[in-house]
Amino acid sequence: SRATSAQDVPTCRHFCLSQPHRQHTSMRGMQGQIFTCVDVCIPTKVRGTEAEEEWQEVDWTKLSTGDIRVDADTFMLVFQPALAKPTQSVKALPMGALIRASEVQPDADGRTLVVTTTDTMHQHVRITFQDANQVSNFRQVAEQAETAHQASTKGGHVERDEEAAKTEAKKVAARLEADICAAIQGSVPPLIFTGVQLMGEDPNFEGGGVVILGEGAAVLVDPEDTVNVGSYELRFYSVDDGVDEPIKRFVIGPRATLNRLPTRGEDLDDSAVIFDVRMLPTDRLHTLCFEDEQMAATFARDFRVRQRLMKASLLTAKGASKEMELRGQIECLKRMTLASRLWRLFGLFIAVLLVVVISRFAWYYKEDMRQQKTRAIAEYGQMLIEDAIQAAKVSRGLASNIGAQACKSMLGTVPPSDLQLCLAASDDTDTDAGALTVLRRCVSGTVRR
């Protein structure tokens, strides 16, 4: 390794991952050391009580690949993730002060160390270095950090430093909460939960990987007071990005889920409360990590109240739609009764009659205009009445003939018109016997037809 300033050392970029021939180094500077292109993992679950001491049977989740900077005075660790694309950017992640480093057993090539830090969220991380030179340099720094930590513990400096750190964190949280209240204007004040980390898939890598997206506050935003249910949102504001725009925005729907992950007795970091959040089954999974258990419980209660309210509103909307559908079916059944059909038939008859009357009146008026005649409205009315009477007579005759033909076909009866013809033919004979014979023959012929 060569001596150089920490500001002059480039961070691990896209070409670090895409070009295997690049030399991975650990570099010294005035402000500490930088270890390039290392893999950082965080623990998920522990399957044995002895694992915390011996680091056996530990499940790890890869955080990302990048550079780790170690401060020379405070031994603070800062992780700068590498970028999948040169045009993208990602913020550096503080990981707390280095306390000690332990070798993972078994480790074939000895390039992996488990590091203990003062970070409240993840006190333990696993770092895999690129070569033995990096491991050796980091172990030397870890031994110095462990010696300094033991000395400060005996002198009582650790307790004072932790108390000062907690006080500063409370001040930062209070400022962030005040800024959020000022930024979100409305009749319904937002519910703000500070001391939260948001974790999710790394947006800079197509293959995924869980990273910390930000540290700040989770905010539940309710809609304005209206007659409708409205839209409930979960927003996350980061301390680094400010309150101009949340780094993540979720719309709480009826299918949203909030599941608490087991920590006590299983996970390495027992002080944190972790929730998996997903708005839809197809959405990407995000994780909220709370420092305070009481605040986490309050957040879970308020989140689930809004999720259940949206679910109830969905059921109500479905019920209203079903009610409208049933009402439509009832109206259809009402229209199928005999009285309804007769009424519709009568209405159709009236409509046809009006059309015929208007058409007939227009025809008369057009003829008078062609012949240059002038008639009073009463005359047109009289003409329409006469047409109606004539139409009624024709209709009655047609109905009578149709009825007679129907009776003849079904019952074998003789129409009245045919009987009148037979009677007229019998009147032409001189004798009664001849008239009766003619009448009988005529009727028999009519029936046969």
Phi, psi and omega in degrees: 000154182243154179280130179202161179286145181295331181287338183273353185273122179288147177282168184287113185257189183299323183291344175296323182273327186272343181241100184295340185283356181291139181279125178271127187226165167245129189241140180260149177209184181294333185254009178135205182237154176236128178250113189269149171054055177252154176263128181245130179233153177241149183283150176247303182220152176239130185258010178208152182287334181276356187291332181293333180269319187257355180056044177255152174054046179257131174269133183237147175244126182291127178278304178179180174244138181179208182248144175244127178254131179246121180287140184288329184269311186260352183059028176287136179260131176232122183257124177250103180298148175284165184249138175284331180230138182297335183280349182268164180220149178215143184282152175290150185244112174292138184238012179089179181273141180290131177251309180202168176224133181236143180280139179279132178244134354275147177225109189299314184257001175064031181258004185243131178233145172260121188252132175258132182230178178268008181296136184283333183276308183231097183282346183227134175225154178249129183240126176250119183269167185274336181207170183291333180296317177298317181299316181297314180296319181291323179296324177296317178295320181295322177296319176296319180294320180294320178296316179294324180292318179295321180293319180289330178293317179296325181275356179082011181286331183296315181298319181292322178294318179295320179295319178295321179295320178295320178297316179294321178296322178295322178295318179296319179295320179295319178295318179296319179297318179295320179295321179294317178299323179287329183281327182263100180264139179169169180286338180253114181291145180285159175260119189247132180234111184265173181069046185234142171250138175252124180240148180192188180292143182290117181289347183268356181233128180293332180283357179089216186105136184272129178225164175277114181282333179177162175236131183174242188223140170265132187234129173262120183248122180264155177287168178293162180290106178222175179285340180269164181291318178084194184241129177257136185236149169247118179244151177236123179251132181264146177297322182287324185271347180081191188248009178297321180210133178292147179285342177209140181226128179238141174260119183283118181245179181293341182256012179292146180231144176224107184243127177277132179273140178292136180234311187291131180082351181234310185271159181289322183262096185279344184280340184270151173245122189242134177237139167267129184240133177209125182280324177226154179300335181268355181285161174290145182279134174238156183234133175250127182243117183258140175281323185257126183291321180295318178296322178296319179295320178296318178298315181299319179297311182293323179296314183291329175299316180289324178294320179290326176297317177294324178293319178294321179295324177295317178296322178296317179296319177295322178296319178296320178295320177295322178297316178298322178295318178294321177298320178296320178295321178296318178297322177296319178295323178296323181288347181269000179286163182296318180297321179294318179295317178297319179296318177295323178295319178296318178297321178295320178298315179298318180296318179294320179298317178297319178297318180294316181296315180296318179296319179294319178297318179296322179295315178300315182295321179294319178295319179294323177294323179291323179269004179058045176255156178233124180238153175280161180298325180296324179294318176299322178296318179297320179294322178293323178295319179296319177298322179295319179296316179297319178296324179295319178296315179298318180296321179294320178296316178298318179296321180294316179294318179297318179295320180295317179296323178294315178297322179295319182290320185270323187246351181077021180279165181254132179296149179300325181296322178292323178295320178297322177295319178295320178295321179295324179291325180288335179289344182281345180276156184272329185255157179291325180293319179293322179296320180293321180295316180297318180297319181294316180298319181295316180295318179298319179294324179294320180294319179296327178293000000 
